[in-house]
Amino acid sequence: MPDHVLVAQLVGARLATEADFARVNRARMLAHRLAGLLAVPDGQRGRREVAKRIAAEFGFKSFQHVYRLLDLYKKGGLMALARLGQRRDRGQARVLVSVAFESWAASHPELGEPAALAEKMMQLTRAAWVGGAAGAMQAWLKATAALAKELMDAGHAREAAAQLLSLPCPRRFVEAEGRKFRVAGLAKRDGKAVYDRHLAPVPRTAAGLMPGDVVCGDISPLDIPVARKDGSVAYARMIAWHDVATNWLHVDVVLLDKGEGIRREHVAASFCRMCETAPFGAPRHLYLDNGSEYKWEELIQAWVQVAMLTKHALRVDLNELLPEQARVTRSIPFHPRGKRIEGRFGNLHQHLAWWFGYVGGNRMAKKITTMGKGVEVSDFALVQEWLQLTLEDYHTTPQQAEHMKGLSPMQKLEQAREAGWKKAVIEREILMLAFADREMRKVDRGCINWMGRTWFHDELMTIDGRVEVAWPRIAAPEYEGLIVLDPRTQRVICVAQPQVPVGLLDQAGAKEAARRRKAFRLLVADREREAGGALDGAALAGVRAKALGLDETLAAVEAEAVRIEPSPEAQQLRQKYLEAMEARLKETTRRAAERAAAENLIRWAEEDEDTKAARAMGF
């Protein structure tokens, strides 16, 4: 007995239409009248009249048709009447591919069973859709070409393959397969189309957020042509920060030189201005774009520095270590649905369009006032001033987003304030130190070399070794200061200033040198005072040996020493050595005496009479 028994096969059902419902209602009415005819016995007078009335009511040509319907109703019931005029195989294809394809398959029995060829054709058509076919015709051409190749590779006649390639495209069959398999091919070729038309979005809400909980950052062009200082036309860039809870926008406008793009320092400076001036305060969670100007690891590291410098008043850290709030999140590339700020840009551009000279987002089809002339160039300062006023109007305009509920950003901010929310503010000095380029540098005679310049501070004259320097990117180039930190404790040592050379004979140089010598003496005195005075090394001599017991160790070594007795040979050798040394000493003494006597004889021979008389008298 086989393991599996085929009981039934499920086929796809067609959805009911209005015509189907009308047919069922007509069948019910007819069944009701036929029930009355069924109640009249056969052969009874008046039965034919009842059948004639039913035929006239329903438009039948003869009353005999009513009798046939009555027999059908007896056998099949209401559904037999409802199916009148329909094919028994309605909703099922009479051919799998097309009549032309099955005729071709039947005319070439050497290729195999027509049903098997049709199944193969169906599979290849699906594969063509999955491969990225743009339409039914292309899918059919690819599928027939694949089947023809298989037939020729199997050794069948080329004429049969040529006839297959000449068959017309059965669009109904190909489109039916495409309904299920077209999207798979579209995903391989056009991710944007799949994202726009097929990828189901996940509904998200910002209803439970407070101001500053989630802030999005993005960059957008300001589609208003303005003039640079050199007279050239440019389009400024907007660095925008969007508070999701209130839909508030903080926008900085940057006018770049020709060929220049937004750099990381622009984004950092704008971020710090947002933390200082935006009403929603310092963000607790950043949601950034994937642009190169946002791919700045120092931006994340700056959050860590902010946390340290504020004693963790703001809970920030690297993504992997953070709770859900206080993370820096990056949007998926080419994922506009996930960037809520994109919708805010759309609302803002509706306000920007009121500026006379606004060209819109499509630069290739600029909105101009006069045909044949260029765009209207505006003054950048006036545009900046107008933009800030426009933002104020935007912040007081009701919005219909699901979490806004018809309130304006100002009203949402006021609502949060009444609920007890307070703005988080970070001092500019902390932001300057957090958003800074850091490196290790060696201190040489109170100076540090950085960026091709020499930086000096009095405190550096008493430091020996390397320190960490921080260049506040957000304040450059106006800020002339190099922050110097202790690399171990991260304590700010000083803010060094650039060295200013003076003339060779300028008295200011001598005065500055004298000031530095005095400052050095004072700093050394401060260090000595901080240390509690200098240690007397002479007074400490021998303390370690005494405390650690050096004398006891040496005494113990001597007490435990083992005396080694020499062998007879060694004693004889030692005796001969002592005798030789004694003989050598006697010989040396004898020679010294002879040398002294000889010297005396020579000296006496050369003495005069007075010297000899004095020597004879004992002098």
TORKETI-451710 format. One line per 8 residues: their letters; for each residue x negated, z, y of C-alpha. Coordinates in nm, 2 decimals. Layout:
BEGIN
A> X:Z:Y | ...;
//
This chain:
BEGIN
MPDHVLVA> 0.00:0.00:0.00 | -0.15:-0.09:0.34 | -0.25:0.19:0.58 | -0.05:0.04:0.87 | 0.30:-0.12:0.85 | 0.42:-0.33:1.14 | 0.77:-0.20:1.22 | 0.83:-0.38:1.55;
QLVGARLA> 0.65:-0.55:1.83 | 0.71:-0.45:2.19 | 0.74:-0.73:2.45 | 0.75:-0.71:2.82 | 1.11:-0.68:2.96 | 1.24:-0.87:3.25 | 1.38:-0.66:3.54 | 1.76:-0.69:3.59;
TEADFARV> 1.89:-0.91:3.88 | 2.21:-0.92:4.08 | 2.33:-1.20:3.86 | 2.29:-0.98:3.55 | 2.50:-0.71:3.71 | 2.77:-0.96:3.81 | 2.77:-1.10:3.45 | 2.82:-0.75:3.30;
NRARMLAH> 3.11:-0.67:3.54 | 3.28:-1.00:3.45 | 3.23:-0.91:3.08 | 3.39:-0.57:3.14 | 3.70:-0.73:3.30 | 3.73:-0.99:3.02 | 3.69:-0.72:2.75 | 3.97:-0.52:2.92;
RLAGLLAV> 4.20:-0.82:2.90 | 4.10:-0.91:2.55 | 4.18:-0.55:2.44 | 4.54:-0.63:2.55 | 4.54:-0.95:2.34 | 4.39:-0.76:2.05 | 4.68:-0.52:2.06 | 4.93:-0.81:1.98;
PDGQRGRR> 4.94:-0.88:1.61 | 4.87:-1.23:1.48 | 5.18:-1.46:1.46 | 5.38:-1.24:1.69 | 5.59:-1.43:1.95 | 5.43:-1.42:2.30 | 5.07:-1.39:2.17 | 4.99:-1.75:2.29;
EVAKRIAA> 5.13:-1.68:2.63 | 4.90:-1.38:2.67 | 4.60:-1.60:2.58 | 4.71:-1.87:2.83 | 4.73:-1.61:3.11 | 4.38:-1.49:3.03 | 4.25:-1.84:3.02 | 4.41:-1.92:3.36;
EFGFKSFQ> 4.28:-1.60:3.51 | 3.92:-1.66:3.41 | 3.92:-2.04:3.46 | 3.90:-2.14:3.09 | 4.01:-2.50:3.00 | 4.22:-2.39:2.70 | 4.37:-2.08:2.55 | 4.18:-2.16:2.22;
HVYRLLDL> 3.86:-2.06:2.40 | 4.02:-1.72:2.46 | 4.07:-1.68:2.08 | 3.70:-1.77:2.02 | 3.60:-1.51:2.28 | 3.82:-1.25:2.10 | 3.64:-1.32:1.77 | 3.30:-1.28:1.95;
YKKGGLMA> 3.41:-0.96:2.11 | 3.52:-0.82:1.77 | 3.17:-0.89:1.63 | 2.93:-0.81:1.92 | 3.13:-0.60:2.16 | 3.07:-0.60:2.54 | 2.71:-0.72:2.53 | 2.81:-1.03:2.33;
LARLGQRR> 3.04:-1.12:2.62 | 2.77:-1.04:2.88 | 2.52:-1.27:2.71 | 2.75:-1.58:2.72 | 2.56:-1.88:2.85 | 2.22:-1.72:2.81 | 1.93:-1.83:2.58 | 1.86:-1.60:2.29;
DRGQARVL> 1.49:-1.61:2.38 | 1.54:-1.56:2.75 | 1.25:-1.39:2.92 | 1.01:-1.52:2.65 | 0.78:-1.82:2.70 | 0.87:-2.11:2.47 | 0.50:-2.21:2.49 | 0.20:-1.99:2.53;
VSVAFESW> 0.00:-2.21:2.76 | 0.18:-2.54:2.83 | 0.36:-2.82:2.65 | 0.06:-3.05:2.73 | -0.19:-2.80:2.59 | 0.01:-2.75:2.27 | 0.05:-3.13:2.23 | -0.32:-3.17:2.27;
AASHPELG> -0.39:-2.89:2.01 | -0.14:-3.04:1.76 | -0.31:-3.39:1.79 | -0.64:-3.24:1.69 | -0.59:-3.04:1.37 | -0.96:-3.04:1.31 | -1.00:-2.80:1.60 | -0.80:-2.53:1.42;
EPAALAEK> -0.46:-2.38:1.45 | -0.28:-2.44:1.78 | -0.19:-2.07:1.81 | -0.55:-1.97:1.77 | -0.66:-2.23:2.04 | -0.38:-2.10:2.27 | -0.50:-1.74:2.22 | -0.86:-1.85:2.30;
MMQLTRAA> -0.74:-2.03:2.61 | -0.56:-1.72:2.72 | -0.88:-1.51:2.68 | -1.09:-1.76:2.87 | -0.84:-1.78:3.15 | -0.86:-1.40:3.19 | -1.24:-1.41:3.18 | -1.23:-1.68:3.45;
WVGGAAGA> -1.02:-1.45:3.67 | -1.25:-1.16:3.61 | -1.54:-1.38:3.69 | -1.41:-1.42:4.04 | -1.20:-1.73:4.04 | -1.05:-1.80:4.39 | -0.73:-1.95:4.27 | -0.53:-2.08:3.97;
MQAWLKAT> -0.68:-2.42:3.97 | -1.04:-2.29:3.98 | -0.96:-2.04:3.70 | -0.81:-2.32:3.49 | -1.11:-2.55:3.54 | -1.36:-2.28:3.45 | -1.16:-2.17:3.14 | -1.11:-2.53:3.01;
AALAKELM> -1.48:-2.60:3.07 | -1.57:-2.29:2.87 | -1.34:-2.39:2.58 | -1.48:-2.75:2.58 | -1.83:-2.62:2.57 | -1.75:-2.40:2.26 | -1.59:-2.70:2.09 | -1.88:-2.93:2.15;
DAGHAREA> -2.13:-2.65:2.05 | -1.94:-2.62:1.72 | -1.99:-2.99:1.66 | -1.64:-3.13:1.74 | -1.59:-3.47:1.90 | -1.66:-3.50:2.27 | -1.34:-3.70:2.31 | -1.13:-3.40:2.22;
AAQLLSLP> -1.31:-3.19:2.48 | -1.27:-3.47:2.74 | -0.89:-3.47:2.68 | -0.88:-3.09:2.72 | -1.05:-3.12:3.06 | -0.80:-3.38:3.17 | -0.49:-3.16:3.10 | -0.30:-3.05:3.41;
CPRRFVEA> -0.32:-2.69:3.53 | -0.02:-2.49:3.40 | 0.01:-2.27:3.72 | 0.28:-2.05:3.58 | 0.06:-1.95:3.28 | -0.26:-1.91:3.49 | -0.09:-1.71:3.77 | 0.08:-1.48:3.51;
EGRKFRVA> -0.27:-1.39:3.38 | -0.41:-1.36:3.73 | -0.16:-1.09:3.82 | -0.34:-0.85:3.59 | -0.70:-0.98:3.60 | -0.74:-1.12:3.95 | -0.83:-0.78:4.10 | -1.11:-0.72:3.86;
GLAKRDGK> -1.28:-1.05:3.98 | -1.20:-0.97:4.34 | -1.39:-0.64:4.31 | -1.70:-0.83:4.21 | -1.68:-1.07:4.51 | -1.50:-0.91:4.80 | -1.52:-0.53:4.82 | -1.35:-0.53:5.17;
AVYDRHLA> -1.04:-0.71:5.03 | -1.02:-0.47:4.74 | -1.06:-0.17:4.98 | -0.79:-0.31:5.22 | -0.53:-0.43:4.96 | -0.58:-0.25:4.63 | -0.78:0.08:4.66 | -0.52:0.35:4.69;
PVPRTAAG> -0.61:0.59:4.98 | -0.60:0.97:4.93 | -0.38:1.13:5.19 | -0.57:1.38:5.41 | -0.46:1.61:5.68 | -0.63:1.79:5.97 | -0.34:2.02:6.03 | -0.53:2.34:5.93;
LMPGDVVC> -0.84:2.27:6.14 | -0.94:2.45:6.46 | -1.14:2.30:6.75 | -1.50:2.24:6.65 | -1.44:2.28:6.27 | -1.51:1.91:6.21 | -1.67:1.68:6.46 | -1.74:1.31:6.39;
GDISPLDI> -2.01:1.11:6.55 | -2.02:0.73:6.61 | -2.15:0.46:6.84 | -1.94:0.19:7.00 | -2.00:-0.08:7.26 | -1.84:-0.04:7.60 | -1.69:-0.39:7.63 | -1.73:-0.40:8.01;
PVARKDGS> -2.02:-0.62:8.14 | -2.24:-0.42:8.38 | -2.55:-0.51:8.58 | -2.89:-0.36:8.51 | -3.13:-0.27:8.79 | -3.31:-0.60:8.75 | -2.97:-0.79:8.79 | -2.93:-0.89:8.42;
VAYARMIA> -2.59:-0.85:8.25 | -2.56:-0.59:7.97 | -2.30:-0.41:7.77 | -2.35:-0.03:7.77 | -2.32:0.17:7.45 | -2.10:0.47:7.40 | -2.22:0.77:7.20 | -1.90:0.94:7.11;
WHDVATNW> -1.82:1.28:6.94 | -1.46:1.33:6.81 | -1.31:1.67:6.74 | -1.08:1.61:6.45 | -0.85:1.91:6.52 | -0.76:1.81:6.88 | -0.86:1.44:6.89 | -1.08:1.53:7.19;
LHVDVVLL> -1.35:1.27:7.27 | -1.69:1.36:7.43 | -1.85:1.03:7.54 | -2.20:0.96:7.68 | -2.27:0.61:7.81 | -2.62:0.47:7.77 | -2.74:0.15:7.95 | -3.03:0.01:7.75;
DKGEGIRR> -3.30:-0.23:7.85 | -3.30:-0.59:7.71 | -3.38:-0.59:7.34 | -3.35:-0.21:7.32 | -3.11:-0.03:7.09 | -2.98:0.32:7.06 | -3.25:0.55:6.94 | -3.25:0.89:6.78;
EHVAASFC> -3.34:1.07:7.09 | -3.04:0.93:7.26 | -2.82:1.07:6.99 | -2.99:1.41:7.00 | -2.96:1.44:7.38 | -2.59:1.34:7.36 | -2.53:1.59:7.08 | -2.69:1.87:7.29;
RMCETAPF> -2.48:1.78:7.59 | -2.17:1.79:7.37 | -2.26:2.14:7.25 | -2.31:2.25:7.61 | -2.01:2.08:7.78 | -1.74:1.98:7.53 | -1.44:2.21:7.53 | -1.44:2.24:7.15;
GAPRHLYL> -1.80:2.38:7.16 | -2.07:2.36:6.90 | -1.95:2.20:6.58 | -1.93:2.39:6.25 | -1.92:2.07:6.04 | -2.07:1.73:6.13 | -1.94:1.40:5.99 | -2.18:1.13:6.08;
DNGSEYKW> -2.19:0.75:6.04 | -2.46:0.58:5.83 | -2.62:0.40:6.12 | -3.00:0.42:6.15 | -2.98:0.62:6.47 | -2.79:0.89:6.26 | -3.02:0.87:5.96 | -3.24:1.14:6.12;
EELIQAWV> -3.35:1.42:5.89 | -3.46:1.62:6.19 | -3.09:1.62:6.29 | -3.01:1.82:5.98 | -3.33:2.03:6.01 | -3.22:2.11:6.37 | -2.91:2.27:6.23 | -3.13:2.50:6.03;
QVAMLTKH> -3.33:2.58:6.34 | -3.01:2.65:6.53 | -2.90:2.90:6.26 | -3.24:3.08:6.28 | -3.25:3.09:6.65 | -2.90:3.22:6.68 | -2.95:3.48:6.41 | -2.70:3.28:6.19;
ALRVDLNE> -2.42:3.31:6.44 | -2.34:2.95:6.33 | -2.35:2.92:5.95 | -2.56:2.60:5.90 | -2.80:2.49:5.64 | -2.89:2.19:5.42 | -2.60:2.02:5.25 | -2.68:2.13:4.90;
LLPEQARV> -2.68:2.50:5.01 | -2.38:2.50:5.24 | -2.02:2.61:5.19 | -1.75:2.34:5.25 | -1.75:2.43:5.62 | -2.08:2.38:5.81 | -2.20:2.08:5.62 | -2.34:1.75:5.76;
TRSIPFHP> -2.14:1.48:5.59 | -2.22:1.11:5.59 | -1.94:0.85:5.57 | -1.94:0.59:5.29 | -2.09:0.26:5.42 | -1.82:0.01:5.53 | -1.55:0.27:5.48 | -1.35:0.27:5.80;
RGKRIEGR> -1.06:0.46:5.64 | -1.29:0.76:5.60 | -1.40:0.76:5.96 | -1.13:0.91:6.17 | -1.32:0.84:6.49 | -1.25:0.46:6.44 | -0.88:0.52:6.52 | -0.98:0.72:6.83;
FGNLHQHL> -1.19:0.43:6.95 | -0.89:0.20:6.91 | -0.68:0.44:7.13 | -0.96:0.46:7.39 | -1.00:0.09:7.41 | -0.63:0.06:7.51 | -0.72:0.27:7.82 | -1.04:0.07:7.88;
AWWFGYVG> -0.85:-0.25:7.88 | -0.72:-0.16:8.23 | -1.06:-0.21:8.39 | -1.07:-0.55:8.56 | -1.35:-0.73:8.37 | -1.29:-0.58:8.03 | -1.37:-0.85:7.78 | -1.24:-0.69:7.46;
GNRMAKKI> -1.40:-0.65:7.12 | -1.44:-1.03:7.06 | -1.74:-1.13:7.27 | -1.70:-1.49:7.15 | -1.35:-1.51:7.31 | -1.40:-1.31:7.63 | -1.11:-1.23:7.85 | -1.20:-1.39:8.18;
TTMGKGVE> -1.00:-1.44:8.50 | -1.10:-1.80:8.59 | -1.17:-2.08:8.35 | -1.52:-2.22:8.38 | -1.67:-1.90:8.52 | -1.85:-1.61:8.36 | -1.74:-1.26:8.31 | -1.68:-1.01:8.59;
VSDFALVQ> -1.99:-0.80:8.62 | -1.94:-0.44:8.73 | -2.15:-0.17:8.88 | -2.27:0.07:8.61 | -2.23:0.39:8.81 | -1.87:0.30:8.90 | -1.79:0.22:8.54 | -1.93:0.56:8.44;
EWLQLTLE> -1.72:0.75:8.69 | -1.41:0.55:8.60 | -1.47:0.62:8.23 | -1.48:0.99:8.28 | -1.15:0.98:8.47 | -1.00:0.76:8.20 | -1.11:1.01:7.94 | -0.93:1.28:8.13;
DYHTTPQQ> -0.61:1.07:8.12 | -0.66:1.01:7.75 | -0.70:1.39:7.69 | -0.36:1.45:7.85 | -0.17:1.17:7.67 | 0.05:1.26:7.37 | -0.06:1.13:7.04 | 0.14:1.05:6.72;
AEHMKGLS> -0.11:1.14:6.46 | 0.03:1.35:6.17 | -0.15:1.66:6.27 | -0.10:1.61:6.65 | 0.28:1.61:6.63 | 0.32:1.44:6.96 | 0.09:1.68:7.15 | -0.20:1.57:7.37;
PMQKLEQA> -0.56:1.68:7.30 | -0.53:1.92:7.59 | -0.21:2.08:7.45 | -0.38:2.11:7.10 | -0.67:2.29:7.27 | -0.44:2.52:7.45 | -0.25:2.59:7.13 | -0.57:2.69:6.95;
REAGWKKA> -0.67:2.91:7.24 | -0.34:3.09:7.23 | -0.39:3.14:6.86 | -0.72:3.33:6.92 | -0.98:3.06:6.89 | -1.29:3.09:7.10 | -1.54:2.82:7.19 | -1.89:2.86:7.04;
VIEREILM> -2.17:2.80:7.30 | -2.54:2.75:7.23 | -2.80:2.80:7.51 | -2.99:2.49:7.61 | -3.32:2.65:7.54 | -3.22:2.70:7.18 | -3.11:2.34:7.15 | -3.43:2.22:7.31;
LAFADREM> -3.63:2.41:7.05 | -3.41:2.30:6.76 | -3.42:1.93:6.85 | -3.80:1.89:6.88 | -4.07:1.70:6.72 | -4.30:1.95:6.54 | -4.66:1.93:6.42 | -4.95:2.15:6.35;
RKVDRGCI> -5.24:2.14:6.60 | -5.58:2.31:6.64 | -5.65:2.51:6.94 | -5.98:2.42:7.10 | -6.10:2.63:7.40 | -5.75:2.71:7.50 | -5.63:2.35:7.49 | -5.42:2.14:7.25;
NWMGRTWF> -5.43:1.76:7.22 | -5.08:1.60:7.19 | -4.96:1.25:7.26 | -5.29:1.15:7.42 | -5.28:1.43:7.67 | -5.45:1.78:7.69 | -5.22:2.08:7.72 | -5.34:2.42:7.84;
HDELMTID> -5.21:2.78:7.87 | -5.38:3.11:7.93 | -5.24:3.25:7.60 | -5.42:2.98:7.40 | -5.76:3.10:7.51 | -5.73:3.41:7.28 | -5.60:3.21:6.97 | -5.83:3.09:6.70;
GRVEVAWP> -5.70:2.84:6.45 | -5.40:2.62:6.42 | -5.06:2.66:6.58 | -4.73:2.47:6.56 | -4.62:2.27:6.86 | -4.27:2.15:6.94 | -4.20:1.86:7.18 | -3.84:1.89:7.30;
RIAAPEYE> -3.72:1.53:7.25 | -3.38:1.59:7.42 | -3.55:1.69:7.75 | -3.82:1.42:7.76 | -3.96:1.27:7.97 | -3.83:1.49:8.26 | -3.94:1.81:8.08 | -4.32:1.86:8.12;
GLIVLDPR> -4.38:2.13:7.86 | -4.51:2.17:7.51 | -4.37:2.47:7.32 | -4.63:2.65:7.11 | -4.51:2.86:6.82 | -4.67:3.10:6.57 | -4.65:2.90:6.24 | -4.59:3.22:6.04;
TQRVICVA> -4.33:3.40:6.24 | -4.19:3.10:6.44 | -4.23:3.32:6.75 | -4.28:3.12:7.08 | -4.63:3.19:7.20 | -4.62:3.00:7.52 | -4.52:2.67:7.69 | -4.83:2.48:7.76;
QPQVPVGL> -4.86:2.25:8.06 | -5.06:1.93:8.09 | -5.42:1.96:8.22 | -5.46:1.83:8.57 | -5.82:1.72:8.64 | -5.98:1.81:8.98 | -6.26:1.65:9.18 | -6.62:1.72:9.09;
LDQAGAKE> -6.69:1.89:9.42 | -6.34:2.02:9.48 | -6.33:2.40:9.54 | -6.00:2.42:9.35 | -6.19:2.36:9.03 | -6.41:2.67:9.09 | -6.11:2.88:9.18 | -5.93:2.77:8.87;
AARRRKAF> -6.23:2.85:8.65 | -6.26:3.20:8.81 | -5.89:3.25:8.75 | -5.92:3.16:8.39 | -6.22:3.39:8.34 | -6.02:3.67:8.49 | -5.71:3.58:8.28 | -5.93:3.57:7.97;
RLLVADRE> -6.06:3.92:8.04 | -5.71:4.05:8.09 | -5.58:3.89:7.78 | -5.88:4.03:7.58 | -5.80:4.38:7.72 | -5.43:4.33:7.63 | -5.53:4.24:7.27 | -5.76:4.54:7.25;
REAGGALD> -5.48:4.77:7.38 | -5.24:4.62:7.14 | -5.48:4.68:6.86 | -5.53:5.04:6.97 | -5.90:4.99:7.06 | -6.20:4.85:6.88 | -6.33:5.01:6.56 | -6.68:5.17:6.56;
GAALAGVR> -6.86:4.99:6.27 | -7.16:5.22:6.28 | -6.95:5.53:6.23 | -6.78:5.37:5.93 | -7.11:5.30:5.75 | -7.12:5.45:5.41 | -6.75:5.55:5.41 | -6.65:5.30:5.14;
AKALGLDE> -6.95:5.40:4.92 | -6.86:5.76:4.95 | -6.49:5.72:4.90 | -6.54:5.49:4.60 | -6.80:5.73:4.44 | -7.11:5.51:4.44 | -7.35:5.82:4.41 | -7.17:5.95:4.11;
TLAAVEAE> -7.19:5.61:3.94 | -7.56:5.58:4.00 | -7.63:5.94:3.88 | -7.43:5.88:3.56 | -7.62:5.56:3.50 | -7.96:5.74:3.53 | -7.84:6.02:3.31 | -7.74:5.79:3.04;
AVRIEPSP> -8.05:5.57:3.06 | -8.24:5.51:2.72 | -8.62:5.53:2.73 | -8.78:5.25:2.53 | -9.12:5.35:2.36 | -9.38:5.07:2.36 | -9.54:4.95:2.03 | -9.91:5.02:1.94;
EAQQLRQK> -10.00:4.67:2.05 | -9.82:4.71:2.38 | -10.00:5.05:2.43 | -10.34:4.90:2.35 | -10.27:4.61:2.59 | -10.16:4.86:2.86 | -10.48:5.06:2.81 | -10.70:4.75:2.85;
YLEAMEAR> -10.51:4.65:3.16 | -10.56:5.00:3.32 | -10.94:4.99:3.23 | -10.97:4.64:3.38 | -10.79:4.75:3.70 | -11.02:5.06:3.73 | -11.34:4.84:3.68 | -11.21:4.60:3.94;
LKETTRRA> -11.15:4.88:4.18 | -11.50:5.01:4.14 | -11.65:4.67:4.19 | -11.45:4.62:4.50 | -11.56:4.96:4.64 | -11.93:4.88:4.57 | -11.91:4.55:4.74 | -11.74:4.71:5.04;
AERAAAEN> -12.02:4.97:5.07 | -12.29:4.71:5.05 | -12.12:4.50:5.31 | -12.09:4.80:5.54 | -12.46:4.89:5.50 | -12.56:4.54:5.57 | -12.36:4.53:5.89 | -12.52:4.86:6.00;
LIRWAEED> -12.87:4.73:5.95 | -12.79:4.42:6.16 | -12.63:4.63:6.43 | -12.93:4.88:6.44 | -13.18:4.60:6.47 | -13.00:4.47:6.78 | -12.97:4.81:6.96 | -13.17:4.89:7.28;
EDTKAARA> -13.38:5.20:7.33 | -13.10:5.40:7.50 | -12.85:5.33:7.22 | -13.10:5.44:6.96 | -13.18:5.76:7.15 | -12.81:5.84:7.18 | -12.74:5.77:6.81 | -13.04:5.99:6.72;
MGF> -12.89:6.27:6.92 | -12.57:6.23:6.72 | -12.36:6.04:6.97;
//
